[in-house]
Amino acid sequence: ADVLMQTSYLGYQSTRAAGFFRSYDLSFTQWQGWNFGGNRTFSGGNINGQWQFSNYWKTWMNLEWGLGGFSTEQLRGGPTIRTNGSQGFAAGINTDERRDFRMSLGGGHNWSRGNSNRFSNINFSIRYRPRNAVNIEFSPFYRMNRTEAQYVTTRSFQEADRYLLGQIDQKTLGITFRANYSVTPNLSFQYYGQPFISAGLYSKLKRVTNPRADRFQDRFHTFSANEIIYNATEDKFDFDENRDGTTDYSINNPNFKFRQFRSNFVMRWEYTPGSTLFLVWAQERTGFGSQGNFSAGNDLKALFEVYPSNFFLVKFNRWFSI
């Protein structure tokens, strides 16, 4: 890999109960890296903390920052481009993990200087054990991402490469469900299922002009309405960079929508010591689209209207004592 990296870490942990806390730990991490060309590609650090209260609940937090650098990967083999610094935070809380009913909640937000990138996420989890042999878990998550300079593709014009980027607004939703039931020590059932939806909407298409410019907006030329036309018939964008009335190059509509549901149901039976039988049913539903709009209710409904692919597996093994 084209990277030289330096890191440092400092941490402190206490397991002695004091006041409201049973234990806590704090840490600081610093890092930076260069490529073999001598460009500093990244640098930053974070501060982490975790506290366990006297009632066995836990909370945690993270503060992170990064300085600007250079990326040799963003343009997919193109020239090195300058990247902005960023900062962010995350926090969460968990209830007593010893209990039959447990919950956790967490999330965070990260943004680049100049708001060239923004990312937010939230996740929630419920775990319930109604009896020793049964475990149920429900874990939804939601993510929002806006990137002003997301790579789209590369085109050639006037014997030069055009590295085309755009602003992407992406939203992602997933819901994970797990259930385990041990009927006897030798017979158990496990289920896993997750519907997943992600949609990305592009705007402000642009090309790279000065990738090492200090100011973010000076690194690109954003196409005006006179330079780009959406071709609805072929679902693509036509570019007239020199404004002579003819198409110089085209790209397919980069907007996307991805829907998927995956599930697995497994029965495990140890019919004699060391010998087991597995029955597995797996289902998958996958759909694609070029509409970048996100609608959780409509997208979940459309997902389960997709015709499924079902897979069945039988696995049998027998232990022979020699």
C-alpha positions in Angstrom: 0.0 0.0 0.0 1.1 3.5 -0.8 1.1 4.7 2.8 3.4 5.5 5.7 1.6 6.0 9.0 2.4 7.2 12.5 0.1 6.8 15.5 0.2 7.5 19.2 -2.1 6.5 22.0 -2.6 7.5 25.6 -5.2 5.9 27.9 -6.3 5.8 31.5 -8.7 3.2 33.0 -10.1 3.0 36.5 -12.0 0.0 37.9 -12.4 1.4 41.4 -16.0 2.5 42.2 -16.3 6.2 43.1 -19.5 8.2 43.4 -21.9 7.4 40.6 -19.4 5.3 38.7 -18.3 1.7 39.0 -15.6 2.2 36.3 -14.5 4.5 33.6 -11.8 4.9 30.9 -10.5 7.8 28.9 -8.2 7.7 25.9 -6.5 10.0 23.3 -5.4 8.8 19.9 -3.4 10.8 17.3 -2.5 9.7 13.7 -1.1 11.0 10.5 0.0 9.4 7.2 1.9 10.1 4.0 2.1 8.5 0.6 5.4 7.5 -1.0 5.4 10.8 -2.9 5.7 12.7 0.3 2.1 14.1 0.4 0.4 14.1 3.8 -2.8 12.2 3.0 -4.4 12.4 6.4 -3.9 13.5 10.0 -6.1 13.8 13.0 -7.0 12.5 16.4 -9.9 11.6 18.8 -10.8 11.6 22.4 -12.8 8.7 23.7 -14.5 8.2 27.1 -16.7 5.4 28.6 -18.4 5.3 31.9 -20.2 2.6 33.8 -22.7 3.8 36.4 -23.4 2.1 39.7 -26.7 0.7 38.2 -24.6 -1.0 35.5 -25.8 1.3 32.7 -23.0 2.5 30.4 -22.5 5.7 28.4 -19.8 6.6 25.9 -18.6 9.6 23.8 -16.2 10.3 21.0 -14.8 13.6 19.7 -12.8 13.4 16.5 -11.1 15.9 14.2 -8.9 15.7 11.1 -6.7 18.2 9.3 -6.8 18.6 5.5 -4.6 16.4 3.3 -4.4 14.9 -0.1 -6.2 11.9 -1.6 -4.8 9.7 -4.4 -8.0 7.6 -4.4 -10.9 10.1 -4.8 -10.5 10.5 -8.5 -10.0 6.8 -9.2 -6.6 6.9 -10.7 -6.6 10.6 -11.5 -4.5 13.3 -10.1 -4.0 13.8 -6.4 -6.7 16.1 -4.9 -6.7 18.2 -1.8 -9.2 17.3 0.9 -10.7 19.4 3.7 -10.3 18.8 7.4 -13.3 17.6 9.4 -14.6 17.3 12.9 -17.3 15.2 14.5 -18.8 13.7 17.6 -20.7 10.5 18.6 -22.3 9.3 21.8 -24.4 6.5 23.1 -26.0 4.8 26.1 -26.6 1.2 27.0 -28.8 -0.2 29.8 -27.8 -3.0 32.2 -26.5 -5.9 30.0 -27.3 -8.4 32.8 -31.1 -7.8 32.4 -33.5 -9.8 30.3 -34.6 -6.6 28.6 -31.8 -4.4 27.3 -31.7 -1.3 25.1 -29.0 0.8 23.5 -29.1 4.1 21.7 -26.3 5.9 19.8 -25.5 8.3 17.0 -23.1 10.9 15.7 -22.5 13.7 13.3 -19.4 14.5 11.2 -18.8 17.5 8.9 -16.0 18.9 6.9 -14.7 22.4 7.0 -16.7 24.5 4.5 -19.5 21.9 4.8 -18.1 20.0 1.8 -19.1 16.7 3.5 -21.7 15.9 6.2 -22.6 12.6 7.7 -25.2 11.7 10.5 -26.3 8.4 11.9 -28.5 7.0 14.6 -29.0 3.5 15.8 -31.2 1.8 18.3 -31.3 -1.7 19.6 -33.7 -3.7 21.8 -32.7 -7.2 23.1 -35.2 -9.3 25.0 -34.8 -12.7 26.7 -38.3 -13.8 27.8 -36.8 -17.1 29.0 -33.4 -18.6 29.1 -33.9 -20.5 25.9 -35.1 -17.5 23.8 -33.3 -14.4 22.6 -34.9 -11.7 20.4 -33.1 -8.6 19.0 -34.5 -5.7 17.0 -32.0 -3.1 15.7 -32.9 -0.3 13.3 -30.4 2.2 12.0 -30.6 5.4 9.8 -27.8 7.3 8.0 -27.7 10.5 6.1 -24.7 11.5 4.0 -24.1 14.6 1.8 -20.8 14.8 -0.1 -20.2 17.8 -2.4 -17.5 16.1 -4.5 -18.5 12.5 -5.0 -16.8 10.9 -7.9 -19.1 9.9 -10.8 -17.0 8.9 -13.8 -14.2 10.0 -16.2 -14.7 11.2 -19.8 -12.3 12.4 -22.4 -12.7 15.7 -24.3 -10.2 17.7 -26.4 -7.5 15.0 -25.7 -7.8 15.5 -21.9 -9.6 13.6 -19.2 -12.6 15.1 -17.5 -13.0 13.9 -13.9 -16.7 14.4 -13.2 -18.0 14.8 -9.7 -21.3 15.7 -8.1 -23.1 16.5 -4.8 -24.7 13.3 -3.5 -27.5 13.3 -0.9 -27.7 9.7 0.3 -30.1 8.2 2.9 -29.9 4.7 4.2 -32.3 2.7 6.4 -31.8 -0.8 7.7 -33.7 -3.0 10.3 -32.0 -6.1 11.7 -34.0 -8.8 13.4 -32.6 -11.8 15.1 -34.2 -14.6 17.1 -32.8 -17.7 18.7 -34.7 -20.5 20.4 -33.1 -23.6 22.0 -35.8 -26.2 22.3 -33.4 -28.6 23.9 -29.6 -28.7 24.3 -29.6 -30.7 21.0 -32.3 -28.8 19.0 -32.2 -25.1 18.2 -33.6 -22.6 15.7 -32.1 -19.3 14.5 -33.5 -16.6 12.4 -31.9 -13.5 10.8 -33.6 -10.9 8.6 -32.7 -7.4 7.4 -34.5 -5.1 5.0 -32.1 -2.5 3.7 -32.8 0.6 1.6 -30.3 3.2 0.2 -31.0 6.0 -2.2 -28.6 8.6 -3.6 -29.7 11.8 -5.4 -27.0 13.7 -7.4 -26.9 17.5 -8.1 -24.4 20.2 -8.9 -22.4 18.1 -11.3 -18.9 19.5 -11.8 -15.5 18.7 -13.2 -12.1 19.0 -11.6 -10.0 22.0 -12.8 -7.4 22.7 -10.0 -7.3 19.7 -7.7 -4.7 21.2 -5.3 -6.3 24.6 -4.9 -6.5 25.8 -1.3 -10.2 26.8 -1.4 -12.7 24.0 -2.0 -14.7 25.9 -4.6 -11.6 26.7 -6.6 -10.9 23.0 -7.3 -13.9 22.6 -9.6 -16.1 24.0 -12.3 -19.8 23.5 -11.6 -21.7 23.0 -14.9 -24.4 25.6 -15.6 -27.8 24.9 -17.2 -26.3 25.9 -20.6 -23.6 23.2 -20.3 -25.7 20.2 -19.2 -29.0 18.8 -20.4 -30.9 15.9 -19.0 -32.0 13.4 -21.7 -35.1 11.9 -20.2 -35.6 9.5 -23.2 -32.2 7.7 -22.5 -32.0 8.7 -18.8 -28.6 10.3 -19.2 -26.9 13.7 -19.0 -25.4 15.4 -22.1 -22.6 17.9 -21.7 -21.9 20.8 -24.0 -18.8 22.1 -22.4 -17.8 24.6 -25.1 -21.4 25.6 -25.7 -21.4 25.1 -29.5 -24.7 23.3 -29.5 -23.4 19.8 -29.9 -22.9 17.1 -27.2 -19.3 16.8 -26.2 -19.8 13.7 -23.9 -22.5 12.0 -21.9 -23.0 10.1 -18.7 -25.7 7.8 -17.4 -28.0 9.1 -14.8 -25.9 8.6 -11.6 -29.0 8.7 -9.2 -29.7 5.3 -7.7 -31.9 3.4 -5.3 -31.0 0.0 -3.9 -33.4 -2.2 -2.0 -32.6 -5.6 -0.5 -34.0 -8.0 2.0 -32.0 -11.0 3.2 -33.0 -13.6 5.7 -31.8 -17.0 7.0 -33.7 -19.6 9.0 -31.6 -22.4 10.4 -32.5 -25.6 12.3 -29.7 -27.4 14.0 -30.3 -30.9 15.5 -27.6 -32.9 17.1 -29.3 -36.3 16.8 -26.4 -38.2 18.4 -23.3 -36.8 20.2 -21.0 -35.2 17.6 -23.5 -35.8 14.7 -25.7 -33.0 13.4 -28.3 -32.2 10.9 -28.8 -28.6 9.5 -31.8 -27.4 7.6 -31.4 -23.9 6.1 -33.8 -21.6 4.3 -32.4 -18.4 2.8 -34.4 -15.7 1.0 -33.2 -12.7 -0.9 -35.1 -9.9 -2.6 -33.1 -7.3 -4.5 -34.3 -4.3 -6.5 -32.5 -1.4 -8.3 -33.7 1.9 -9.6 -32.4 5.3 -11.0 -34.7 7.4 -8.8 -32.6 9.0 -6.0 -35.6 10.0 -3.8 -36.0 8.2 -0.5 -39.3 7.3 1.1 -39.1 4.7 3.9 -42.7 3.6 3.8 -43.0 3.3 0.0 -39.6 1.8 -0.4 -40.2 -0.9 2.2 -43.5 -1.7 0.5 -41.9 -1.9 -2.9 -39.1 -4.1 -1.5 -41.5 -6.8 -0.4 -43.2 -6.7 -3.8 -39.9 -7.9 -5.4 -40.1 -11.5 -6.4 -37.9 -13.5 -4.0 -35.0 -15.9 -4.6 -35.3 -18.9 -2.2 -32.5 -21.3 -1.4 -32.7 -24.5 0.6 -29.8 -26.4 2.1 -29.5 -29.7 3.9 -26.3 -30.4 5.7 -25.7 -33.8 7.3 -22.7 -35.1 9.2 -22.0 -38.2 11.1 -19.4 -38.8 13.8 -17.6 -42.2 13.5 -15.6 -43.3 16.4 -12.4 -45.1 15.5 
